[in-house]
Amino acid sequence: MQKLKNTATINIGKNIREIRLSQNIGQTQLVQLLQLQGISITRESLVKIERGTQHIYTTELKAIRDTLNTTYDNLLK
């Protein structure tokens, strides 16, 4: 499993948060939706990912992309 990290030019966590909020989805709700897809993630992990203090696995990123019905371009801008 590969990890992706936030950089000065790509803030994945910030992008996830912005997309999630634009769809009126709470952190707990997103975590529940991800867990239904078999992604083992906690709300605490999502908070850290959104803050940029925890790396995100590619499997998590794919599931978030699918759950939020967005694109990799939007997540990695």
Secondary structure, DSSP 4 states (H G I P E B T S, - for coil): --EE---SS--HHHHHHHHHHHTT--HHHHHHHHHHTT----HHHHHHHHHTSS-EEHHHHHHHHHHTT--HHHHH-
